Amino acid sequence: MIIMIGCVLLLIAALALGKFLQIRALIAAVPKPGAQTVSTVEVQKMQWQSQFTAVGTLNPVRGADLSTEVAGLVRGVHFKSGQDVKAGALLVELNADSDIALLHAAEAAAAQAATVLKRDQAQLAVQAVSQAQIDADTNDLKAKRAQVEQQAAVVAKKSIRAPFSGRLGISGLNPGQYVNAGDKLVTLQTLDPIYVDFSLPQQQLAGLEVGQVVNLSVDTFPGQTFAGKINAISPKVDAATRNVQVEATVGNAKQVLLPGMFANVKIDIGGSQERLTLPSTAVTYNPYGSTVYVVKQAEPPKPGAPGTPAPAPATDASGKPQLVAQQVFVETGPTRGDQISIVKGLEAGQVVVSSGQNKLKNGTPVAVDNSVQPTNDANPKPQEK
């Protein structure tokens, strides 16, 4: 029995040893992961100007859709579409023949009332009429003159004039066309200067003040910036969005900015400061925090037993010191263009991975290839290829 038990134990030990040797051979046969190719960038200290950014809409300082108070037949159109006009310029003339005739009749009645008053005043001097007659004649003259002014106002309404200087829009109005009261005739817009209206969150209200400089850009003119100043800040915060309305006046001497355009607005806040900056692509955002991968030399192997030679430092295939990636938590600050500021976690001069982070983990060997770099521009511009 003892011999049988010993043979069984010996067989189990032999099987276990064979399996152990097989697993170790398989492990040894698995190829070690090679270095992952990444691009890197050096952490730099740069001058940083804090800014508020917003999306705005351009509006005219003065703008109106001109219409007529009275109906009538168009007799003359005295403008061209897109024309610049001065305040008071005659734009549209309606047929006013009957109204002018009524005005002449009212003027004749007023002249007759004035003659009657003058004659009765002469008779009053010789006591031929009473003072009551003079008072009645005076009041009648005032009433007749008021009728003249009323009819003159009716005639004036048949001539539509520009209420302010500006540029006219496109109109399909033609002589002989009948228009009703309130019909839109043409739009008139003042283009220089022009307003830009935008909203900012209430927490940014402390950094705003009237007279502050703003810079705006529009997609129509990429790379071109237009300067202006804040002229009004709404005294009320929108309870639904918690935003405050801001209005700025922008010079538009070339009249290239038009009402209704979309604009990107930037407002400089405070003075320029030095900040650590990185391309935005270098930062990886996770639920547990923001991280970057710092590139550093691999640590040398631990020394062996006493008396044995010190191990050689790790090198790559070309014989250069092996580089590895180390994950570091950082605290980020404001962004501008393609750049992001780093508040905590890094120092100037450190080298971090700018692209290829999805292939890395702590201690992964890396090979640096900076032939292609992510954009790192504070004021990126659209590029068409």
Solvent accessible surface area in square Angstrom, and as a share of the most:
residue,aa,sasa,rsa
1,M,159,0.71
2,I,151,0.77
3,I,143,0.72
4,M,110,0.49
5,I,88,0.45
6,G,38,0.36
7,C,76,0.46
8,V,76,0.44
9,L,110,0.55
10,L,131,0.65
11,L,109,0.54
12,I,99,0.50
13,A,58,0.45
14,A,58,0.45
15,L,119,0.59
16,A,60,0.46
17,L,105,0.52
18,G,39,0.37
19,K,111,0.47
20,F,116,0.48
21,L,82,0.41
22,Q,96,0.43
23,I,86,0.44
24,R,142,0.52
25,A,62,0.48
26,L,109,0.54
27,I,119,0.60
28,A,86,0.66
29,A,78,0.61
30,V,100,0.57
31,P,114,0.72
32,K,187,0.79
33,P,112,0.70
34,G,51,0.49
35,A,47,0.37
36,Q,54,0.24
37,T,71,0.42
38,V,5,0.03
39,S,4,0.03
40,T,8,0.04
41,V,29,0.17
42,E,88,0.40
43,V,1,0.01
44,Q,91,0.40
45,K,124,0.53
46,M,62,0.28
47,Q,107,0.47
48,W,3,0.01
49,Q,49,0.22
50,S,32,0.21
51,Q,73,0.32
52,F,34,0.14
53,T,87,0.50
54,A,17,0.13
55,V,95,0.55
56,G,3,0.03
57,T,63,0.36
58,L,0,0.00
59,N,50,0.25
60,P,32,0.20
61,V,50,0.29
62,R,141,0.51
63,G,38,0.37
64,A,38,0.30
65,D,87,0.45
66,L,17,0.08
67,S,50,0.33
68,T,4,0.02
69,E,128,0.58
70,V,36,0.21
71,A,39,0.30
72,G,10,0.09
73,L,81,0.40
74,V,2,0.01
75,R,119,0.44
76,G,12,0.11
77,V,41,0.24
78,H,90,0.40
79,F,20,0.08
80,K,160,0.68
81,S,58,0.37
82,G,41,0.39
83,Q,73,0.32
84,D,85,0.44
85,V,13,0.07
86,K,154,0.65
87,A,64,0.50
88,G,39,0.38
89,A,35,0.27
90,L,51,0.25
91,L,1,0.01
92,V,1,0.00
93,E,54,0.24
94,L,2,0.01
95,N,57,0.29
96,A,10,0.08
97,D,76,0.39
98,S,79,0.51
99,D,19,0.10
100,I,65,0.33
101,A,59,0.46
102,L,104,0.52
103,L,23,0.12
104,H,107,0.48
105,A,60,0.46
106,A,14,0.11
107,E,76,0.34
108,A,63,0.49
109,A,33,0.26
110,A,10,0.08
111,A,60,0.47
112,Q,106,0.47
113,A,6,0.04
114,A,34,0.26
115,T,72,0.42
116,V,37,0.21
117,L,20,0.10
118,K,151,0.64
119,R,116,0.42
120,D,12,0.06
121,Q,90,0.40
122,A,66,0.52
123,Q,66,0.29
124,L,46,0.23
125,A,85,0.66
126,V,112,0.64
127,Q,152,0.67
128,A,66,0.51
129,V,35,0.20
130,S,66,0.43
131,Q,99,0.44
132,A,71,0.55
133,Q,76,0.34
134,I,12,0.06
135,D,71,0.37
136,A,55,0.43
137,D,12,0.06
138,T,43,0.25
139,N,93,0.48
140,D,60,0.31
141,L,12,0.06
142,K,131,0.56
143,A,51,0.39
144,K,50,0.21
145,R,130,0.48
146,A,56,0.43
147,Q,93,0.41
148,V,27,0.15
149,E,122,0.55
150,Q,125,0.55
151,Q,27,0.12
152,A,40,0.31
153,A,48,0.37
154,V,46,0.26
155,V,29,0.16
156,A,65,0.50
157,K,80,0.34
158,K,21,0.09
159,S,34,0.22
160,I,18,0.09
161,R,131,0.48
162,A,3,0.02
163,P,81,0.51
164,F,21,0.09
165,S,51,0.33
166,G,14,0.13
167,R,78,0.29
168,L,3,0.02
169,G,16,0.15
170,I,160,0.81
171,S,26,0.17
172,G,65,0.62
173,L,20,0.10
174,N,90,0.46
175,P,86,0.54
176,G,51,0.49
177,Q,77,0.34
178,Y,130,0.50
179,V,4,0.02
180,N,82,0.42
181,A,60,0.47
182,G,56,0.53
183,D,54,0.28
184,K,133,0.56
185,L,10,0.05
186,V,3,0.01
187,T,29,0.17
188,L,0,0.00
189,Q,39,0.17
190,T,25,0.14
191,L,8,0.04
192,D,64,0.33
193,P,53,0.33
194,I,0,0.00
195,Y,50,0.19
196,V,0,0.00
197,D,28,0.15
198,F,4,0.02
199,S,45,0.29
200,L,2,0.01
201,P,48,0.30
202,Q,90,0.40
203,Q,142,0.63
204,Q,45,0.20
205,L,66,0.33
206,A,107,0.83
207,G,26,0.25
208,L,16,0.08
209,E,113,0.51
210,V,97,0.56
211,G,40,0.38
212,Q,29,0.13
213,V,76,0.44
214,V,0,0.00
215,N,41,0.21
216,L,1,0.01
217,S,38,0.24
218,V,5,0.03
219,D,108,0.56
220,T,82,0.47
221,F,59,0.25
222,P,87,0.55
223,G,55,0.53
224,Q,76,0.34
225,T,86,0.50
226,F,21,0.09
227,A,65,0.51
228,G,9,0.09
229,K,121,0.51
230,I,2,0.01
231,N,60,0.31
232,A,41,0.32
233,I,45,0.23
234,S,36,0.24
235,P,141,0.89
236,K,151,0.64
237,V,47,0.27
238,D,68,0.35
239,A,68,0.53
240,A,93,0.72
241,T,79,0.46
242,R,136,0.50
243,N,47,0.24
244,V,1,0.00
245,Q,85,0.38
246,V,1,0.00
247,E,44,0.20
248,A,0,0.00
249,T,41,0.24
250,V,0,0.00
251,G,48,0.46
252,N,4,0.02
253,A,90,0.70
254,K,166,0.70
255,Q,55,0.25
256,V,43,0.25
257,L,0,0.00
258,L,79,0.39
259,P,43,0.27
260,G,59,0.56
261,M,40,0.18
262,F,97,0.41
263,A,0,0.00
264,N,56,0.29
265,V,1,0.01
266,K,73,0.31
267,I,1,0.01
268,D,57,0.30
269,I,35,0.18
270,G,68,0.65
271,G,53,0.51
272,S,65,0.42
273,Q,98,0.43
274,E,107,0.48
275,R,61,0.22
276,L,26,0.13
277,T,6,0.04
278,L,1,0.01
279,P,4,0.02
280,S,44,0.29
281,T,74,0.43
282,A,0,0.00
283,V,10,0.06
284,T,46,0.27
285,Y,133,0.50
286,N,42,0.22
287,P,143,0.90
288,Y,143,0.54
289,G,27,0.26
290,S,21,0.14
291,T,0,0.00
292,V,0,0.00
293,Y,16,0.06
294,V,11,0.06
295,V,17,0.10
296,K,87,0.37
297,Q,117,0.52
298,A,25,0.19
299,E,144,0.64
300,P,89,0.56
301,P,68,0.42
302,K,186,0.79
303,P,107,0.67
304,G,54,0.52
305,A,64,0.50
306,P,138,0.87
307,G,88,0.85
308,T,72,0.42
309,P,122,0.77
310,A,89,0.69
311,P,49,0.31
312,A,78,0.61
313,P,90,0.57
314,A,40,0.31
315,T,74,0.43
316,D,51,0.26
317,A,119,0.92
318,S,85,0.55
319,G,50,0.48
320,K,131,0.56
321,P,71,0.44
322,Q,25,0.11
323,L,53,0.26
324,V,25,0.14
325,A,0,0.00
326,Q,77,0.34
327,Q,53,0.24
328,V,37,0.21
329,F,115,0.48
330,V,15,0.09
331,E,92,0.41
332,T,42,0.25
333,G,22,0.21
334,P,61,0.39
335,T,87,0.51
336,R,48,0.17
337,G,46,0.45
338,D,32,0.17
339,Q,6,0.02
340,I,5,0.02
341,S,0,0.00
342,I,8,0.04
343,V,84,0.48
344,K,139,0.59
345,G,40,0.38
346,L,14,0.07
347,E,124,0.56
348,A,57,0.44
349,G,40,0.39
350,Q,63,0.28
351,V,56,0.32
352,V,0,0.00
353,V,0,0.00
354,S,0,0.00
355,S,42,0.27
356,G,21,0.20
357,Q,27,0.12
358,N,143,0.73
359,K,95,0.40
360,L,17,0.08
361,K,148,0.63
362,N,98,0.50
363,G,46,0.44
364,T,19,0.11
365,P,39,0.25
366,V,4,0.02
367,A,43,0.34
368,V,62,0.35
369,D,69,0.36
370,N,70,0.36
371,S,94,0.60
372,V,120,0.69
373,Q,82,0.36
374,P,32,0.20
375,T,98,0.57
376,N,64,0.33
377,D,66,0.34
378,A,24,0.19
379,N,98,0.50
380,P,69,0.43
381,K,129,0.55
382,P,108,0.68
383,Q,147,0.65
384,E,175,0.79
385,K,232,0.98
